[in-house]
């Protein structure tokens, strides 16, 4: 990928990742970073370094793994694979 990201783009993407984790508190726990520092990264008050971004990517991979395992247990309980990624409220 050869796209260049602006500082604002990276802050916005990091903010999105924080939301994927479940918010500032959850991201703080997963990344081992103070909540105040996370807010400063999002607001652009602190520069997002390569280390923070790599740690974020690794923590997201771990979250994916944990979510897949949790989904697997649910599918196992129902004796079927749940392939539809869109939740259905009508079932």
KOLMIKE-225669 format. One record per atom (N, C-alpha, C, O, CB): residue number from 1; atom name; x, y, z. Coordinates in nm, 3 decimals, decimal comma. Atoms other than C-alpha are relative to their C-alpha. Glycine has a CB too. Layout:
BEGIN
 pos site       X       Y       Z
 NUM   CA       X       Y       Z
...
END
This chain:
BEGIN
 pos site       X       Y       Z
   1    N   0,085  -0,117   0,000
   1   CA   0,000   0,000   0,000
   1    C   0,090   0,123   0,000
   1    O   0,172   0,141   0,090
   1   CB  -0,097   0,000   0,122
   2    N  -0,088  -0,114   0,013
   2   CA   0,163   0,321  -0,111
   2    C  -0,068   0,132   0,034
   2    O  -0,009   0,238   0,018
   2   CB   0,054   0,006  -0,139
   3    N   0,069  -0,122  -0,040
   3   CA  -0,098   0,569   0,010
   3    C   0,073   0,065   0,116
   3    O   0,123  -0,003   0,205
   3   CB  -0,147  -0,030   0,038
   4    N  -0,057  -0,069  -0,115
   4   CA   0,036   0,834   0,239
   4    C  -0,114   0,052   0,086
   4    O  -0,212   0,107   0,036
   4   CB   0,095   0,115  -0,044
   5    N   0,101  -0,044  -0,095
   5   CA  -0,164   0,913   0,547
   5    C   0,045   0,129   0,064
   5    O   0,162   0,144   0,102
   5   CB  -0,028  -0,109   0,106
   6    N  -0,031  -0,123  -0,071
   6   CA  -0,179   1,258   0,694
   6    C  -0,007  -0,027   0,150
   6    O  -0,058  -0,131   0,193
   6   CB  -0,098   0,115  -0,040
   7    N   0,008   0,011  -0,146
   7   CA  -0,143   1,312   1,067
   7    C  -0,146  -0,013   0,043
   7    O  -0,178  -0,092   0,131
   7   CB   0,068   0,122   0,069
   8    N   0,142   0,004  -0,033
   8   CA  -0,518   1,373   1,081
   8    C  -0,061  -0,136  -0,035
   8    O  -0,140  -0,190   0,042
   8   CB  -0,076   0,111  -0,075
   9    N   0,049   0,133   0,039
   9   CA  -0,590   1,049   0,891
   9    C   0,039  -0,105   0,103
   9    O  -0,043  -0,189   0,140
   9   CB   0,055  -0,039  -0,138
  10    N  -0,047   0,099  -0,097
  10   CA  -0,379   0,851   1,136
  10    C  -0,072   0,016   0,133
  10    O  -0,107  -0,084   0,197
  10   CB   0,151   0,014   0,020
  11    N   0,073  -0,023  -0,125
  11   CA  -0,546   1,013   1,436
  11    C  -0,142  -0,055  -0,009
  11    O  -0,192  -0,117   0,084
  11   CB  -0,003   0,151   0,034
  12    N   0,136   0,050   0,019
  12   CA  -0,888   0,933   1,293
  12    C  -0,003  -0,152  -0,005
  12    O  -0,093  -0,215   0,050
  12   CB  -0,059   0,058  -0,129
  13    N  -0,005   0,146   0,006
  13   CA  -0,788   0,576   1,215
  13    C   0,027  -0,059   0,138
  13    O  -0,035  -0,158   0,177
  13   CB   0,109  -0,046  -0,100
  14    N  -0,027   0,046  -0,136
  14   CA  -0,644   0,532   1,563
  14    C  -0,126   0,012   0,086
  14    O  -0,156  -0,078   0,165
  14   CB   0,117   0,081   0,063
  15    N   0,126  -0,017  -0,074
  15   CA  -0,970   0,670   1,707
  15    C  -0,099  -0,111  -0,035
  15    O  -0,169  -0,162   0,052
  15   CB  -0,063   0,138  -0,031
  16    N   0,087   0,111   0,041
  16   CA  -1,160   0,410   1,504
  16    C   0,044  -0,130   0,067
  16    O  -0,040  -0,206   0,115
  16   CB   0,002  -0,016  -0,154
  17    N  -0,051   0,121  -0,066
  17   CA  -0,935   0,135   1,640
  17    C  -0,037  -0,002   0,147
  17    O  -0,073  -0,107   0,201
  17   CB   0,153  -0,009  -0,016
  18    N   0,038  -0,010  -0,142
  18   CA  -1,001   0,258   1,994
  18    C  -0,147  -0,039   0,017
  18    O  -0,183  -0,107   0,113
  18   CB   0,024   0,144   0,054
  19    N   0,141   0,037  -0,007
  19   CA  -1,374   0,224   1,925
  19    C  -0,020  -0,149  -0,024
  19    O  -0,106  -0,211   0,039
  19   CB  -0,081   0,081  -0,103
  20    N   0,007   0,144   0,024
  20   CA  -1,322  -0,128   1,788
  20    C   0,033  -0,076   0,128
  20    O  -0,027  -0,180   0,157
  20   CB   0,096  -0,042  -0,114
  21    N  -0,036   0,063  -0,127
  21   CA  -1,157  -0,217   2,120
  21    C  -0,113   0,012   0,102
  21    O  -0,120  -0,068   0,196
  21   CB   0,127   0,063   0,056
  22    N   0,109  -0,019  -0,095
  22   CA  -1,467  -0,088   2,300
  22    C   0,010   0,131   0,076
  22    O  -0,056   0,149   0,178
  22   CB  -0,003  -0,114   0,097
  23    N  -0,013  -0,130  -0,064
  23   CA  -1,362   0,264   2,392
  23    C   0,137   0,021   0,061
  23    O   0,224  -0,066   0,056
  23   CB  -0,106   0,016   0,106
  24    N  -0,130  -0,041  -0,053
  24   CA  -1,079   0,443   2,564
  24    C   0,048  -0,090   0,113
  24    O   0,165  -0,129   0,116
  24   CB  -0,007   0,143   0,050
  25    N  -0,041   0,084  -0,114
  25   CA  -1,079   0,235   2,883
  25    C   0,045  -0,137  -0,046
  25    O   0,149  -0,187  -0,003
  25   CB  -0,116  -0,013   0,100
  26    N  -0,036   0,132   0,050
  26   CA  -1,076  -0,097   2,698
  26    C   0,129   0,005  -0,081
  26    O   0,213  -0,084  -0,070
  26   CB  -0,114  -0,057  -0,086
  27    N  -0,122  -0,014   0,078
  27   CA  -0,808   0,026   2,457
  27    C   0,120   0,021   0,092
  27    O   0,228  -0,033   0,066
  27   CB  -0,012   0,118  -0,099
  28    N  -0,106  -0,023  -0,098
  28   CA  -0,601   0,146   2,752
  28    C   0,048  -0,132   0,059
  28    O   0,168  -0,155   0,071
  28   CB  -0,048   0,094   0,111
  29    N  -0,036   0,131  -0,057
  29   CA  -0,611  -0,202   2,904
  29    C   0,071  -0,087  -0,102
  29    O   0,173  -0,148  -0,070
  29   CB  -0,125  -0,072   0,052
  30    N  -0,058   0,087   0,101
  30   CA  -0,534  -0,381   2,580
  30    C   0,137   0,047  -0,046
  30    O   0,224  -0,035  -0,077
  30   CB  -0,091  -0,009  -0,119
  31    N  -0,126  -0,054   0,050
  31   CA  -0,250  -0,149   2,480
  31    C   0,100   0,031   0,110
  31    O   0,218   0,054   0,082
  31   CB  -0,026   0,124  -0,080
  32    N  -0,088  -0,035  -0,111
  32   CA  -0,109  -0,082   2,826
  32    C   0,043   0,146  -0,004
  32    O   0,155   0,181   0,032
  32   CB   0,122  -0,089  -0,002
  33    N  -0,026  -0,144   0,012
  33   CA  -0,133   0,291   2,764
  33    C  -0,102   0,074   0,086
  33    O  -0,220   0,036   0,089
  33   CB  -0,006   0,047  -0,149
  34    N   0,088  -0,084  -0,082
  34   CA  -0,279   0,551   2,999
  34    C  -0,113   0,057  -0,086
  34    O  -0,090   0,097  -0,200
  34   CB   0,079   0,113   0,067
  35    N   0,115  -0,054   0,073
  35   CA  -0,628   0,667   2,895
  35    C   0,024   0,143  -0,048
  35    O  -0,016   0,180  -0,159
  35   CB  -0,125  -0,004   0,087
  36    N  -0,030  -0,137   0,037
  36   CA  -0,509   1,026   2,892
  36    C   0,089   0,005  -0,124
  36    O   0,068   0,089  -0,212
  36   CB   0,067   0,074   0,116
  37    N  -0,089   0,005   0,116
  37   CA  -0,233   0,938   2,645
  37    C  -0,079  -0,041  -0,126
  37    O  -0,056   0,013  -0,234
  37   CB   0,116  -0,100   0,025
  38    N   0,082   0,042   0,115
  38   CA  -0,485   0,761   2,420
  38    C  -0,080   0,119  -0,053
  38    O  -0,087   0,140  -0,174
  38   CB  -0,095  -0,116   0,039
  39    N   0,076  -0,118   0,043
  39   CA  -0,702   1,074   2,414
  39    C   0,091   0,101  -0,070
  39    O   0,051   0,166  -0,166
  39   CB  -0,071   0,066   0,120
  40    N  -0,095  -0,094   0,062
  40   CA  -0,394   1,282   2,330
  40    C   0,042  -0,048  -0,139
  40    O   0,060   0,034  -0,229
  40   CB   0,124   0,017   0,089
  41    N  -0,030   0,053   0,132
  41   CA  -0,307   1,050   2,041
  41    C  -0,116   0,030  -0,096
  41    O  -0,095   0,075  -0,209
  41   CB   0,026  -0,153   0,007
  42    N   0,119  -0,022   0,083
  42   CA  -0,663   1,079   1,909
  42    C  -0,013   0,148  -0,038
  42    O  -0,047   0,180  -0,152
  42   CB  -0,126  -0,047   0,073
  43    N   0,013  -0,144   0,024
  43   CA  -0,664   1,459   1,942
  43    C   0,118   0,061  -0,075
  43    O   0,115   0,178  -0,111
  43   CB  -0,017   0,072   0,132
  44    N  -0,117  -0,050   0,071
  44   CA  -0,326   1,490   1,774
  44    C   0,096   0,079   0,088
  44    O   0,189   0,142   0,038
  44   CB  -0,044   0,085  -0,114
  45    N  -0,087  -0,071  -0,093
  45   CA  -0,166   1,636   2,086
  45    C   0,133  -0,073   0,020
  45    O   0,234  -0,011   0,055
  45   CB  -0,069   0,018   0,134
  46    N  -0,122   0,081  -0,006
  46   CA   0,088   1,351   2,089
  46    C   0,015  -0,071  -0,133
  46    O  -0,084  -0,118  -0,188
  46   CB  -0,004  -0,102   0,118
  47    N  -0,018   0,069   0,129
  47   CA   0,242   1,202   1,776
  47    C  -0,017  -0,151   0,014
  47    O   0,026  -0,211   0,112
  47   CB   0,140   0,031  -0,058
  48    N   0,017   0,145   0,003
  48   CA   0,144   0,847   1,688
  48    C   0,125  -0,061  -0,063
  48    O   0,147  -0,049  -0,183
  48   CB  -0,128  -0,041  -0,080
  49    N  -0,122   0,062   0,049
  49   CA   0,470   0,660   1,657
  49    C  -0,025  -0,139  -0,055
  49    O  -0,132  -0,197  -0,035
  49   CB   0,103  -0,007   0,109
  50    N   0,010   0,134   0,059
  50   CA   0,534   0,335   1,473
  50    C  -0,025  -0,106   0,107
  50    O  -0,098  -0,202   0,083
  50   CB   0,126  -0,032  -0,078
  51    N   0,017   0,099  -0,107
  51   CA   0,553   0,146   1,804
  51    C  -0,144  -0,009   0,048
  51    O  -0,196  -0,119   0,068
  51   CB   0,089   0,033   0,117
  52    N   0,140  -0,001  -0,044
  52   CA   0,205   0,253   1,914
  52    C  -0,088  -0,065  -0,106
  52    O  -0,177  -0,143  -0,074
  52   CB  -0,048   0,145   0,028
  53    N   0,082   0,057   0,108
  53   CA   0,062   0,163   1,574
  53    C   0,022  -0,150  -0,014
  53    O  -0,073  -0,224  -0,038
  53   CB   0,031   0,070  -0,132
  54    N  -0,027   0,144   0,005
  54   CA   0,235  -0,177   1,570
  54    C  -0,067  -0,071   0,116
  54    O  -0,126  -0,178   0,099
  54   CB   0,151  -0,027   0,001
  55    N   0,066   0,059  -0,117
  55   CA   0,110  -0,248   1,922
  55    C  -0,152  -0,005  -0,020
  55    O  -0,217  -0,102   0,020
  55   CB   0,033   0,081   0,128
  56    N   0,143  -0,003   0,028
  56   CA  -0,240  -0,147   1,811
  56    C  -0,037  -0,111  -0,097
  56    O  -0,136  -0,181  -0,077
  56   CB  -0,041   0,137  -0,057
  57    N   0,027   0,107   0,096
  57   CA  -0,225  -0,382   1,512
  57    C   0,008  -0,138   0,067
  57    O  -0,077  -0,224   0,041
  57   CB   0,100   0,007  -0,117
  58    N  -0,012   0,128  -0,070
  58   CA  -0,106  -0,669   1,734
  58    C  -0,117  -0,024   0,094
  58    O  -0,168  -0,135   0,102
  58   CB   0,131  -0,006   0,079
  59    N   0,113   0,013  -0,092
  59   CA  -0,379  -0,602   1,990
  59    C  -0,129  -0,027  -0,078
  59    O  -0,215  -0,102  -0,031
  59   CB  -0,016   0,127   0,085
  60    N   0,117   0,028   0,084
  60   CA  -0,639  -0,598   1,710
  60    C   0,000  -0,145  -0,047
  60    O  -0,105  -0,210  -0,051
  60   CB  -0,004   0,095  -0,121
  61    N  -0,009   0,141   0,041
  61   CA  -0,512  -0,936   1,585
  61    C  -0,042  -0,092   0,115
  61    O  -0,111  -0,191   0,093
  61   CB   0,143  -0,034  -0,046
  62    N   0,037   0,080  -0,117
  62   CA  -0,548  -1,075   1,938
  62    C  -0,150   0,007   0,023
  62    O  -0,213  -0,094   0,054
  62   CB   0,075   0,048   0,124
  63    N   0,144  -0,016  -0,016
  63   CA  -0,901  -0,933   1,961
  63    C  -0,075  -0,083  -0,104
  63    O  -0,176  -0,146  -0,072
  63   CB  -0,040   0,148  -0,013
  64    N   0,062   0,082   0,105
  64   CA  -0,988  -1,099   1,628
  64    C   0,002  -0,147   0,040
  64    O  -0,098  -0,217   0,025
  64   CB   0,074   0,020  -0,135
  65    N  -0,014   0,139  -0,042
  65   CA  -0,860  -1,430   1,762
  65    C  -0,097  -0,033   0,113
  65    O  -0,162  -0,138   0,112
  65   CB   0,144  -0,028   0,044
  66    N   0,091   0,022  -0,112
  66   CA  -1,057  -1,395   2,084
  66    C  -0,146   0,000  -0,046
  66    O  -0,226  -0,080   0,001
  66   CB   0,021   0,109   0,108
  67    N   0,137  -0,006   0,052
  67   CA  -1,373  -1,299   1,894
  67    C  -0,034  -0,125  -0,079
  67    O  -0,145  -0,177  -0,069
  67   CB  -0,018   0,125  -0,088
  68    N   0,024   0,121   0,078
  68   CA  -1,336  -1,595   1,657
  68    C  -0,021  -0,120   0,092
  68    O  -0,107  -0,205   0,066
  68   CB   0,118  -0,025  -0,095
  69    N   0,016   0,110  -0,097
  69   CA  -1,295  -1,833   1,952
  69    C  -0,136   0,009   0,068
  69    O  -0,203  -0,093   0,087
  69   CB   0,113   0,003   0,106
  70    N   0,130  -0,018  -0,064
  70   CA  -1,602  -1,686   2,122
  70    C  -0,113  -0,037  -0,096
  70    O  -0,210  -0,102  -0,056
  70   CB  -0,017   0,145   0,049
  71    N   0,100   0,035   0,101
  71   CA  -1,802  -1,717   1,798
  71    C  -0,005  -0,151  -0,018
  71    O  -0,113  -0,209  -0,034
  71   CB   0,031   0,070  -0,135
  72    N  -0,005   0,145   0,015
  72   CA  -1,685  -2,077   1,767
  72    C  -0,074  -0,072   0,111
  72    O  -0,141  -0,172   0,085
  72   CB   0,144  -0,045  -0,004
  73    N   0,072   0,062  -0,112
  73   CA  -1,819  -2,161   2,112
  73    C  -0,151   0,015  -0,016
  73    O  -0,227  -0,076   0,015
  73   CB   0,045   0,061   0,133
  74    N   0,144  -0,021   0,023
  74   CA  -2,156  -2,010   2,024
  74    C  -0,049  -0,093  -0,111
  74    O  -0,152  -0,157  -0,096
  74   CB  -0,029   0,149  -0,038
  75    N   0,038   0,088   0,111
  75   CA  -2,169  -2,197   1,692
  75    C  -0,005  -0,145   0,046
  75    O  -0,095  -0,220   0,007
  75   CB   0,098   0,016  -0,117
  76    N  -0,004   0,137  -0,053
  76   CA  -2,074  -2,518   1,873
  76    C  -0,123  -0,028   0,085
  76    O  -0,180  -0,137   0,079
  76   CB   0,128  -0,023   0,082
  77    N   0,118   0,017  -0,086
  77   CA  -2,356  -2,466   2,123
  77    C  -0,126  -0,021  -0,082
  77    O  -0,218  -0,091  -0,039
  77   CB  -0,017   0,121   0,092
  78    N   0,118   0,014   0,086
  78   CA  -2,605  -2,440   1,837
  78    C   0,017  -0,111  -0,102
  78    O  -0,076  -0,140  -0,177
  78   CB  -0,028   0,130  -0,070
  79    N  -0,025   0,112   0,090
  79   CA  -2,446  -2,724   1,642
  79    C   0,004   0,041  -0,146
  79    O  -0,023  -0,042  -0,234
  79   CB  -0,105  -0,103   0,019
  80    N  -0,005  -0,049   0,137
  80   CA  -2,404  -2,511   1,331
  80    C   0,100   0,112  -0,010
  80    O   0,142   0,169   0,091
  80   CB  -0,138   0,046  -0,049
  81    N  -0,087  -0,115   0,021
  81   CA  -2,179  -2,252   1,178
  81    C  -0,087   0,122  -0,020
  81    O  -0,188   0,117  -0,090
  81   CB   0,096  -0,021  -0,121
  82    N   0,071  -0,124   0,017
  82   CA  -2,297  -1,898   1,201
  82    C   0,079   0,086  -0,097
  82    O   0,169   0,158  -0,055
  82   CB  -0,021   0,073   0,137
  83    N  -0,079  -0,067   0,103
  83   CA  -2,171  -1,752   0,874
  83    C  -0,044   0,142  -0,029
  83    O   0,032   0,217  -0,092
  83   CB  -0,005  -0,079  -0,125
  84    N   0,051  -0,133   0,032
  84   CA  -2,384  -1,437   0,855
  84    C   0,064   0,103   0,092
  84    O   0,037   0,102   0,212
  84   CB  -0,153   0,004   0,011
  85    N  -0,067  -0,099  -0,087
  85   CA  -2,167  -1,146   0,981
  85    C  -0,094   0,111   0,045
  85    O  -0,058   0,187   0,135
  85   CB   0,118   0,062  -0,073
  86    N   0,095  -0,103  -0,040
  86   CA  -2,474  -0,922   1,007
  86    C  -0,096  -0,056   0,105
  86    O  -0,165  -0,154   0,078
  86   CB  -0,079   0,053  -0,123
  87    N   0,090   0,050  -0,102
  87   CA  -2,665  -0,967   1,334
  87    C  -0,145   0,020  -0,042
  87    O  -0,181   0,120  -0,104
  87   CB   0,027   0,070   0,134
  88    N   0,141  -0,008   0,031
  88   CA  -3,033  -1,035   1,295
  88    C  -0,077   0,011   0,130
  88    O  -0,067  -0,076   0,217
  88   CB  -0,047  -0,123  -0,082
  89    N   0,078  -0,022  -0,121
  89   CA  -3,264  -0,896   1,561
  89    C  -0,134  -0,072  -0,005
  89    O  -0,202  -0,081   0,097
  89   CB  -0,021   0,147   0,022
  90    N   0,131   0,061   0,013
  90   CA  -3,567  -1,081   1,425
  90    C  -0,001  -0,147   0,033
  90    O  -0,108  -0,207   0,040
  90   CB  -0,051   0,020  -0,139
  91    N  -0,005   0,146  -0,025
  91   CA  -3,448  -1,434   1,503
  91    C  -0,031  -0,032   0,143
  91    O  -0,031  -0,149   0,181
  91   CB   0,135  -0,057  -0,035
END
